[in-house]
Amino acid sequence: MAEVALFFSAFLAATILPFSSEVAFLVALQNGMSSFNAMVFASSGNILAIVVNYYLGYWLYEKTKTKLKSSKIGRHSLACGHKYGYGALFFSWLPIIGDPLTLVAGVVRLKFVWFVLIAGGLRVARYYALLSF
């Protein structure tokens, strides 16, 4: 049951809700959850949520593409997203700014495989780093 709670806390933390999965991760470890289970459930929840964010952004682009492409700021924003999008994903693990970046990745249509490898890999690395402390 603790694993399911950790999964959902990690999922919610990767949305725009102000929630910390790191605290839930550390509490789970302190309460005797194995490092392997904590890594699997926290990482899975977090990665699933960033995939949801990506597809929400993908859908959002479909609803707003005409407006984005018709304005100078919209065109500039899309161009910056394409130019710096993959580099910006290296900040997607950070609190506050990271989760909106996963949504923007969908809006600018970054390649999904690279999105998951970069953003998902950094989410796993963050939990792994917590194990070291």
Secondary structure, 3 states (H helix, E strand, C coil): CHHHHHHHHHHHHCCCCCCCHHHHHHHHHHCCCCHHHHHHHHHHHHHHHHHHHHHHHHHHHHHHHHHHHHCHHHHHHHHHHHHHHHHHHHHCCCCCCHHHHHHHHHHCCCCHHHHHHHHHHHHHHHHHHHHHC
